[in-house]
């Protein structure tokens, strides 16, 4: 007996990146669709940097209703869109595209994902001294989320000093928070930070044995350490921070929250906090079982 889960009318969505085979986004989006009772198909598309323009053009021609954008395309994709909203311009990066009559419209849900995560852990940026490690699209989102939240001062730390200064100058025109660029080697000069958000690749993949900060002692000066990596579940930085008594947050909640925000944009919905909490709990349980399976 044939049982058709999807039909020719089922809207198609996806995520593009390089690499993208590790992405958990298809599982998340299908879980949201199931909980919401929507007919929905979401998959991953591997797109090389040199093919971004053609990929966006082709996806639009194929009537793909929405796309998530992940590393390394969050900034380069902006040149190929019909419109970018305030969140994307604010962060200088796009992670969500919505099909519109004149082309794809781009926005950024990473900002909301970071803000929702901090709020879920009762961490406030209001009047806080913060640190952001990195200079890419996620670092921009972290800066925006903290500045929106009322941070007093944000130390921006990136290996490429020129890139960090350019980013700081741009963000300083948008917010009242003081943004100070500090070389990585000088991080020890920072006496204390309420919140540290880590957005680099240190701790992920082939760099899973690395921490972006040399030595665990610095973590004693930080109240909350938020590493946007979720594979491994606890990075070396988070291990060191936990041993120092800091509140530790990995990137899984942010991943789910930004995905929910994208889904709301695509479908014009506004989910309740109870709905989101339920989906997050289900996905976290699923992911932890999957991790255990990989280690057996």
C-alpha positions in Angstrom: 0.0 0.0 0.0 1.4 3.4 -1.0 1.4 6.0 1.7 2.4 9.5 0.3 3.9 11.7 3.0 4.4 14.6 0.7 2.6 15.7 -2.5 3.5 17.8 -5.5 2.2 20.8 -3.6 4.5 20.3 -0.6 6.7 23.4 -0.2 10.4 22.8 -0.3 13.0 24.5 2.0 16.7 23.9 2.6 20.0 24.9 3.9 23.2 25.7 1.9 26.7 25.6 3.2 30.2 24.3 2.6 30.4 21.8 4.3 26.8 21.1 5.1 26.6 17.3 5.5 26.9 17.6 9.3 24.0 20.0 9.6 21.3 19.3 12.1 19.0 21.8 10.5 16.9 19.3 8.5 16.0 17.4 11.7 15.1 20.6 13.5 12.9 22.0 10.7 11.1 18.7 10.2 10.5 18.5 14.0 9.0 22.0 14.0 6.8 21.2 11.0 5.6 18.1 12.6 4.7 19.8 15.9 3.0 22.6 13.9 1.1 20.1 11.7 2.5 21.5 8.5 3.3 19.7 5.2 6.9 20.6 4.8 10.1 19.3 3.1 13.5 20.5 4.1 16.9 19.3 3.0 20.6 20.3 2.8 22.4 21.5 -0.4 26.2 21.5 -0.6 27.2 24.7 -2.3 30.8 25.8 -3.0 31.6 29.5 -2.5 32.2 30.0 -6.2 28.7 28.7 -6.9 26.6 30.8 -4.5 25.2 33.1 -7.2 24.1 30.2 -9.4 22.7 28.3 -6.4 20.5 31.2 -5.3 19.3 31.8 -8.9 18.6 28.1 -9.4 16.8 27.7 -6.1 14.5 30.6 -6.9 13.8 29.3 -10.3 12.9 25.9 -8.7 10.4 27.7 -6.4 12.2 26.7 -3.2 10.3 28.8 -0.6 13.1 29.4 1.8 16.7 28.7 2.6 18.9 28.8 5.7 22.5 30.0 5.0 25.4 28.7 6.9 29.2 28.9 6.8 30.8 30.3 4.7 28.0 32.0 2.7 26.3 34.3 5.3 28.0 37.4 3.9 28.6 36.6 0.3 25.0 35.7 -0.3 23.9 39.2 0.4 25.0 40.4 -3.1 22.4 38.1 -4.7 19.3 39.0 -2.9 16.4 41.3 -3.9 16.1 42.7 -0.4 17.8 42.5 3.0 15.9 43.5 6.2 17.1 45.5 9.2 18.4 42.5 11.1 20.6 41.4 8.2 22.0 44.9 7.7 22.6 45.3 11.4 24.5 42.0 11.6 26.1 42.4 8.2 25.2 38.8 7.4 22.2 36.8 6.3 21.2 33.3 7.5 17.6 33.1 6.3 16.0 33.7 2.9 12.3 33.9 2.1 10.8 33.5 -1.4 9.1 36.7 -2.5 7.7 37.8 -5.9 10.7 40.0 -6.6 13.3 37.5 -5.4 14.7 36.2 -2.1 14.5 38.5 0.9 17.3 38.0 3.4 17.2 38.3 7.2 19.2 37.3 10.2 17.8 35.1 13.0 21.1 34.4 14.7 20.6 37.7 16.6 17.3 36.5 18.0 18.7 33.0 18.6 21.5 34.4 20.8 19.2 36.7 22.6 16.6 34.0 23.3 19.3 31.6 24.6 20.7 34.2 27.0 17.2 34.9 28.2 16.4 31.2 28.7 19.4 30.9 31.0 18.5 34.1 32.9 21.6 35.9 31.6 21.1 39.7 31.1 23.3 41.9 28.9 21.9 45.0 30.5 24.8 47.1 31.9 27.1 44.1 31.4 30.8 43.9 30.4 31.0 41.3 27.6 33.5 39.6 25.3 33.0 38.3 21.8 35.6 36.0 20.3 35.6 36.0 16.5 34.9 38.3 13.5 32.6 36.4 11.2 28.8 36.4 10.7 28.1 34.8 14.1 30.4 37.4 15.9 28.4 40.2 14.2 25.2 38.6 15.5 26.6 38.3 19.0 27.7 41.9 19.0 24.2 43.0 17.9 22.4 40.8 20.4 24.5 42.1 23.3 24.3 45.7 22.2 20.6 45.4 21.7 20.4 43.9 25.2 22.0 47.0 26.7 25.6 45.9 27.2 27.8 48.6 28.7 31.1 47.5 27.1 32.0 44.7 24.6 35.5 43.6 24.0 35.9 42.2 20.5 38.7 39.7 20.1 39.8 38.3 16.7 43.0 37.0 15.3 42.8 39.5 12.4 43.1 42.9 14.0 42.1 44.9 10.9 38.9 42.9 10.5 38.1 43.4 14.1 38.6 47.2 14.0 36.5 47.5 10.8 33.7 45.5 12.5 33.9 47.5 15.7 33.7 50.8 13.9 30.7 49.7 11.9 28.9 48.4 15.0 29.8 51.5 17.0 27.7 53.6 14.5 24.7 51.5 15.4 24.8 51.2 19.2 25.7 53.1 22.3 27.7 50.2 23.8 31.4 50.8 24.0 33.1 48.3 21.6 36.8 47.8 22.3 39.1 45.7 20.1 41.6 43.7 22.1 44.4 41.5 20.5 44.0 37.8 21.5 47.3 37.8 23.2 46.1 40.6 25.5 42.9 39.0 26.6 44.5 38.5 30.1 44.4 42.3 30.6 40.6 42.1 30.9 39.9 42.0 34.6 36.3 40.6 34.4 33.5 39.9 32.0 29.9 39.1 32.8 29.4 37.3 29.5 31.8 35.7 26.9 30.4 34.5 23.6 32.8 32.3 21.5 32.0 32.3 17.8 35.2 30.9 16.2 35.8 27.4 14.9 38.3 26.6 17.7 36.8 23.5 19.4 35.0 22.2 16.3 35.8 19.4 13.9 39.5 18.9 13.5 40.1 21.6 16.1 38.0 19.9 18.8 41.0 19.6 21.0 41.6 23.4 20.9 40.4 26.3 23.0 40.4 29.8 21.6 41.8 31.0 25.0 45.1 29.7 26.2 44.8 28.4 29.8 41.8 27.9 32.0 42.7 30.6 34.5 41.0 33.3 32.4 37.6 31.6 32.8 37.7 32.4 36.5 37.1 36.1 35.5 34.0 35.3 33.4 30.4 34.8 34.8 28.9 33.1 31.8 30.6 31.4 28.9 28.5 30.8 25.8 30.2 28.7 23.0 28.1 28.6 19.8 29.5 25.2 19.0 27.3 22.2 19.9 29.5 19.4 18.4 31.2 18.3 20.6 28.5 19.0 23.2 31.1 20.4 25.6 34.1 22.0 23.9 37.4 22.3 25.6 36.6 26.0 26.4 33.4 25.0 28.2 35.2 22.2 30.1 37.6 24.7 31.4 34.9 27.3 32.2 32.9 24.7 34.0 35.9 23.7 36.1 36.2 27.4 37.1 32.6 27.6 38.2 31.2 29.7 35.2 27.7 29.2 33.9 28.3 27.3 30.6 26.0 27.3 27.5 26.7 25.5 24.2 25.2 26.4 20.8 22.4 23.9 20.7 19.7 26.1 22.1 20.7 28.9 19.8 20.6 26.6 16.8 17.0 25.6 17.7 15.9 29.2 18.5 17.2 30.7 15.3 15.6 27.8 13.3 12.2 28.5 15.0 12.6 32.2 14.1 13.3 31.3 10.5 10.3 29.0 10.4 8.1 31.8 11.8 9.4 34.2 9.0 8.7 31.6 6.3 5.2 30.8 7.5 4.1 34.1 9.0 3.6 32.4 12.4 4.3 33.2 16.0 4.9 30.2 18.2 4.2 30.3 22.0 7.1 29.8 24.4 5.5 26.5 25.4 5.6 25.3 21.8 9.3 26.3 21.4 10.2 24.7 24.8 8.6 21.5 23.8 10.3 21.3 20.5 13.7 22.1 22.1 13.3 19.4 24.7 12.4 16.8 22.0 15.3 17.8 19.8 17.8 17.8 22.7 16.7 14.3 23.7 17.0 13.1 20.1 20.4 14.7 19.7 21.8 13.2 22.9 20.7 9.7 21.9 22.3 10.3 18.5 25.6 11.3 20.2 25.5 8.2 22.4 25.0 6.0 19.3 28.1 7.5 17.7 30.3 6.7 20.7 29.1 3.1 21.1 
